[in-house]
Amino acid sequence: MTTLAVALAAAGIGGVTAMPSNAAPAATAPARTMGLAAPAPTRIAVHFDLTKGQMPENVAVGPDGTAYVTFAAARQVAAVTPSGRTRILATLPAPADGGVRTPVLGFALTTGIVRTTDGTLYFLYASGDAASTGLYRLRPGQAPQRVAALPADGLPNGLALDAAAQRLYLTDSVLGTISTVALEGGPVEVWSAAPELAATGFLGANGIKVRAGAVWATNLDQGTLLRIPMRHNRPGPVRVTATGLVGIDDFAFVGAGDDQVIAALNGPNTVVGIDATGRSRTLLTAADGLQNPTSVAVRGRTVLVLSAAYTTGVDPNLALATLPGR
């Protein structure tokens, strides 16, 4: 059993998972009230190599359908083509102690990733080491470069791009914060440390997106989806838009609005749809090949689901499903 699997199991994230005491049960909606119908059967497009640490943690999709993936335990960034070919773009060096001081997890890992229109990738590295923990930039054909240092006693996790403002927003799952930094790098500012972002035993603020004048984030421990309005670049009051989402990790919006969300629930091995009222509906399960899903992306009607097999220990993969036509 890996160090991460032990940590997850101790926190109740593997196998049968208890609902956090401070989370209301997710409402079960009749199909007619949900904007998202169940996708067509999934297809496992790529099987990754667990022995090489290829546990996909996060994903950004390029215009040609290439999935840019962080392999957590391998400390890598990879490109997975639509044909299923995987090419390693960068491997970050392990800290001198191997990453054992990385908070909570005890190993160094690459986490959130985004892609800009010119093909530049930005991603996060958590190593427990002040000399390497931070935000990295990877331009095509170049080596990765750290453009902003982040606290070594934290766990930078989710990453989101505000293209209009040329800024990045990131969650720290241990410190319970959302921070922001200019796209070119430089000083990192804590944007919100609201209690709704805090961990309550394992990991707090996790996935993050910028959409429709707000920063959206998940809290794994609290099982919530949060919306924080952006008011002159400052956070407004936090609104809890959905609860009871045990083990929620990353998420994606469907379409151009912000009223339909697809989210990965890591421990329960499910992907759910969440509507504007906060009601959730199970869309995919372990029967569809999910192995601790960590992140999702939507490209047209195609849903990409990345599974890391953190606790199942079997078949980390990239699954594809098709949303029904509208």
N, C-alpha and C positions, 0 to 999 in steps of 0.2 A: 504494500500500500504506500503510495507516495506521500510526501510531507503535506502536500496540498489536500489530498484525500483525507488524511487524518484530521487536518484542521476543519475541513468542510463537514466531516462526519461529527466532530465534536460540537460544531455549531448547528447541527441538525439540517444540513444542506444536502446530504446524500440519502437516497432511499426515501422512507416515509418521513415527512417533514411536518412538524407542528406549526400551526398558524401563530404568528406573533400575538401576544396578549393585547397589544394596543391597536390591532388592526381589525376593522369590521369585516365580516365575511363578504366576499365578492358576490354581488347580486347575479343570479342566474336569469338570463333574459331569454324569452321565447325567440325563436329564429326570426320571426317577422319584425322584431324590434331592433335587431342587430343589423348594422350596415355591412358587416362582413360575413359572407357565407363561407362554409368550410371549403378550403382549396381542393383541387383535384388531387389524387394520390401523389405522394412525393416520389422523387427519383433521387437516389444517392448518386450525385455526380462525381464526387471525389472522395476517396478513402485516404486519410492521412496516416503518417507513421508515428504511432505512439512512442515507440522505442527511441525515436529521435527528438522527442519533446514537441512534436507537431500538434499542440493543443490550441486550436484556433480560438482566440479571445475576442477579436473585433474585426470589422470588415468595412471597407469603403469600395464602392463599385465605380469603375470607369465607364466612359460613354460606349465603349465597345463590348461591355459586359465582363471585362476582366475584374476579378475580385482581388483586392489588395488586403492581405490578411496578416495579422500579428499572430505568430506562434509563441504562446506565452512561455512555456518552459524551455524552449529552444533559444529564446531571446532574439527572435528573428522577425523580419518582415518578408513576405512572399507575395508573388503575383500568381494567381490561378486563372488560366485562360478559360474561355468558354468551352474549349475542347477537353479541359481537365488537366492540362499540363501545369505543373507547379515549378516555379523558378524562384530560388532564394535571392532576394535583392540585397539583404544586409543581415549581418549577425553582430550583435553588440557584445563586447567583451564582458566576461563575468567579473564582478568585483573580486578583490584578493581573497575575501573570505567565502567566496562562492555564493554570496547572497543570503547567508543565514540570518543576517540582521534585517532583512526585509520585513517590515511589520506584518504581523498576523500570519502571513503565508510562509515565511522562512526560506524563500528562494527568489532569485531575480527573475523578472518577467517583463516582456513587452505587453502593452495593454491597448489603449484607445488609438484609433487611426482615422485620419481624414485625408481627402485628396482635393487639391485645387485644380482649376481648369487647365493650368499649364502642365499638369502631370506631377507636380510636386506633392510628396507625401509628408505629412506631419504625424508623429506618433509619440507615445509616452513610454518611458522606461522606469520601472520601480526596482531598485536594487539594494536599498538600505544603506547606500553609500553616497555621501554628499558630492563626491567627485563625478558621479555618473547619473544619479537620479535626475530626470528632467524631461523636457520637451525636445524632440529631435526633428530635424528637417532632412528629407532625403530627396534630392533632385535627381532626375533621370540620368543614369550613367555616372553618378558621383557617390562618394562615401557619405554616410550619415554624419550630421553635425549637430551637436547640442546647441540649441539657440536660447534656452532658458533653463536655469537650475530650479529644481523643486525640492521641498523639504524631504530629507532622507528618512525622517521619522513618520512620514506619511505614505500613502499608497495611491499615487496618481492612477486613475482608472479610465473613466470615460472622457472622450474628446469630441468637441463640436466646433464647426466653423460658422462664424457670422460673416458671410462673404461681403455683404454691403458695408460693414464697419471694418473689414479687414482685421478681425480679431478672432481669437480662439478662446473657447471656454472649456474648462476641464473640472472633473470631479476628483475629490480625494476621499476614498472610501474609509480611511482610518481617521483622518482629521475632521471629516464631516463638513466639507467646504466645497464651494464652487469658486474657482479662480479664473481670471482672464489675463490674456497677454496679447500684445500686438502680433500680427502675423509675421513680422520680421524678427520677432523675438524681443528680448529685453526684460525689464522688470515685470514680475508677476504680482498681480493685485488680487487679494481675496475679495471676491465680489459678493458672496453671501456665506454666512456661517449660521443660517437659521437652524433651529432645533429639528426641523423636519428633515434635515440632511444628515443628522447624527447617526452613528452606529449605536446599536443597543445590545451588542454582544459579539458581533462578528464584523460585518462590513455595512456601511451606511450608503451614502450617495454613490451611485454606480453609473448607469447609462445616462447620456445627456444629448440633447438636440436643441437647436435654435430654430424657432418656427413662429411666424405670425406675431412678431413683436414680443416674444416671450422666450425664456429659457425653460426647457422641460427637463426633468431628471427623474430617475428612479431611486428608491431606497430599498436595498435588498433586505436588510434586517426588518424594516417596518412594513415591507410589502406594499409600497405605495408608488403611484405615479404623481408627480408634482408639476405644477405650472407656476413660474415666477415671472411676472410681467417686467419688461425692461422700461424703466422710466428715466429718460435722459441718461442712459447708460448705468443707472443704479437699479437695484432690485426693488420691486414692489412687494406687497404681501404675498406670502406663499399660499397657493391654493392646492389642496389635496384633491386631485381629480378622480382617483380610483384607489381602492383599498383591497385588502385580502389577497394580494398578488404574491403569494409565498415564493421566495427565491427569485424575484424579478431581477433580471440582468439588463441587457440592452434592449432597444426598441426602435421602431421605424414608423413613420407616417405613411398612410396610403393616400395617394393623390396629392393635390396641391394644398388642401386645407389642413386643419389640425383636429378634426373631429373623429378620425378613424386611426387607431394605433394597432400595430402588431408588436407583441412583446415576447421575449424568451424568458421562460421560468426555468431556471437552471436545475435545481434539485428535483422538482416534480416531473422533469422531462416533458414539458409541454410548451407549445406556442399558443398564445391566446390573442383574440381580437378584443379591443376595448373601444366602446362607442362613446359618444359625447356625454352621455349620462354617467359614465364610469362603470357601466355594466361590462362584464367580460364573458367571453365564450371560448371554449377550447376549440382550437383549429387543428392542431397536430399533436401527436403523442409519441411515446416510445415505439408504438406499433408502426409508426411512419419512419422509424430509423433514428429518432433523436437520441443523443447520448450526452446529457447535460448541455442543452443548448445555451450558448452564451450571447449570441448576437443575431440580428436579422437585418436584411436590407430588401428594399422593394424597388424593382426596375420594371416599369410598366405593370403587367399583370403577373410577373414572375417574382416569387418570394425566395430569397436565399436565406438558408438557416445554417449557421455554423454551430457544430457540436464539439466540445472539447474533451468529453469523456473523463472529466476530472475525478469523479467517484465511481462511475461504471467501469472504467478501465478497459473499455472495449470500443474500438472503431470510432475514433474522432473523424468527423466527416463534414462535407458540404452537401446539403440536401436542397433540392429545388422543388417548388410547388407552384401551381398556377392558380391565381385567383379567378373566380368565375367572371365571365363577361358581364357588363352592366347594360 
